Amino acid sequence: MNNATDRLSAYTEAYHSGIYTKDETVSAIIKLLADSSDFSVLWPSVPDWVQLAIWNFLKSYDESSVRYDFSSKSYVGFSPELSALKSWLIKVMEGQ
């Protein structure tokens, strides 16, 4: 997980230094979480403002959703990984 944690830090540092916009940062972190073998371990390290943005996006995310992935510069549709992240976040965010 250290590599994912390092990438998370790099994305947030790039945002704070003005290299990435908020949307670029959130998109990159969504991809990082979706690609992670255990996003539940990485989630607590995600800054609150990014967690909120991801949660707000995923609440309305379904099979018809398409998002722009700034990392790959392509449009990305429904994926099982994001569906799994959404299901887990429903338990975490609504269970608070």
Salt bridges, closest charged atoms under 4 A:
ASP35 OD2 - LYS31 NZ 2.91
